Structures are given as C-alpha cells and as structure tokens.
Amino acid sequence: MTDIETGVPRTPLPRFEEAEGLGPEDAEFVEDLVAVLARHGNLDRFGLCLLHDHFPLRAGEVLVETNDPVARTLHAHVEKADGTRHAKASQWRFVPHAGQEPGDGSAGGSFQEIMLCTTLDLCPGRADDHDGS
C-alpha cells in the first residue's frame, strides 16, 4: 500500500476478503505465541487479530474505535491524528526492526499502532464508566 497523500510506500495489507485466517497449519505458531505470552504474564492481556485493510488512510489519519454497549455495536472511523482525543491504542501491528516504516511505535520500533480508543467514547469494557460526555 502507498500512503495516498504523501506517496510514501508502506507494507501492504491484504483486503479482508483476501486475508487468510488461522488454520490447522498454524497450530505450532499459536502454541509458540501462547508460550511467549504466558512467559511474560500477558496471556490474558493480548491476543490475535487478522491484519487487513478496508480502505487506505492518508498521512496524519488514524483509525478510531468506539462502541455503544446499549445497542451492542462497535464502530470504526477515521480521524485526524493531531485532532483526536483517542489516545489509547487497542490494536498494534508488528514491524520488523530492519526497514521500519515512518511513524512506528515505541519499544525500539517493533510495533505500530493501528487502532486507537479512549474511555471517553466507551471503549470496550468501560460502559459502566460512561458519563454521557
């Protein structure tokens, strides 16, 4: 994928329809991942998601998730990164150390935030904290 505003090449993700989910051939990978998560005390903190694109994001844009616990719906939309109140990442993409992309996350550039959320807008698990704002 190329950033459509700046022309900067980015590592492409498949469209959802083309992305391949977990299958029996991934059993050893999942077992290894579970062992690493357990070893670091993160088994109940992190899991897996299927990386995919539905549409490109322009430079300076971020994908944001909100939910409505009453309607039991989850929503994702695009916001300007410098204008969003959403500050807590909820999904990350691993990035190889060599050939890192601009805007990579911390931890030595080993991950990139791909979805943001905040308790201000009812992130998952925070419905009881909603104050109507």
N, C-alpha and C positions, 0 to 999 in steps of 0.2 A: 504494500500500500504506500502511496505517496501522500504526504500532507497536502491537501488541496489548496491551502493558502500560500505556503512557502515553497512547495516543490521539493521539500526535504524527503529523501527516501526513508521509509520505515519498514520494518519487518512485517510482511503481510500476515493477516489472519484470514482463515477461510470464512466464507459466508456460513451462516448457521446451517443451511441445507447441506453444505459440503463437509462440515466439521464431523470428525469421527469420534464417537463416544467411547467409553470404556468397554472392553470386551474380554473374553476369556484369555486372550493372548496378553493382556495387561496384568494378570494376576501377580506375577513376580514383582513388577514395578510397584503395584499397590502395596504389596507386603513390605517391600523395602521402604516405601514412603511412610507407611504406618509405623514401622520400627523407628525411623528417624524422628517422627513427630512424638512418639511415646518417649524416646530417649531424652528429648528436650522439654517434656512436660506440656506439649502443645496438641495432644491428640483430641482434646475437646475444645480447642481454640481455632484450628484451621482444618479445611477440607479441600475438596477439588471443585473446580468449575470448568466447564467446557469453553475454552477461549474461542471467540468468533466475532465477526463484525456483522452488523446490520446495515451500517452506513458509516462513511468517513467522518472524522472530526477535524475541524480546522485548527490551525495553530492557535493556542490560547483558549481552547474549549475543553471542557471536562464533561464526562457523563456522570449524572447525579441520580441517585435512587431515593424515592420517598414511598411511603405506604399509607394506606388507610385501613387501620385494623377493624373498624366497624364494617366496612364494605369487603374486607379481606382481599385487598388488591395491592399490588406492588407496581410502581411506575418508575420508568427511567426517562430522563430528558437531558438535553444539552444546555449547559450554562457557560458563560464566560468565566474562565479560571480566576481572573483578577476581580470578579464581582460576586462570586458565590459565597454564601455563608456556610456552605457544606465543607467541613474541614476534616472529617474522619474518613479515612479510606476504608472501604469494605471489600474491595477486590484488588488483587495485585497480579502482575504478570512477571514471571522470572525473566531476567535479562542476562545473557552470557557476559562475563567480565570483559572479554575482548569484543570490540566493535559495539560498544554501548550506544544507545540512542540518546539524543538530547532530551533533557527533562527526566532522566531516570531517577528513581527513588534513592533513598539513603542506603545504608548498610553496604557501602562500597559499590553502589550502583548495581546490586544484584537483583533488584526488583523495580517495577514501575507501577505506580498507582493507576488503575484503570476504571475505578468506580468510587465515587465519594458519597458520603451520607452524613447526617448530623441528627442528634436527638431533637433539634429544633423542629424538624419536619417528620417526626415519627419514624425513625429508622427502626428496623425490625427489633422487637423485644422491648421497645420503650413506650408502648401505647399507654401504660399507666402513668407516665410522666408528662403526657400531653396537657398543656395548659391553655390551648386554644389560640396560641400565637402562631 
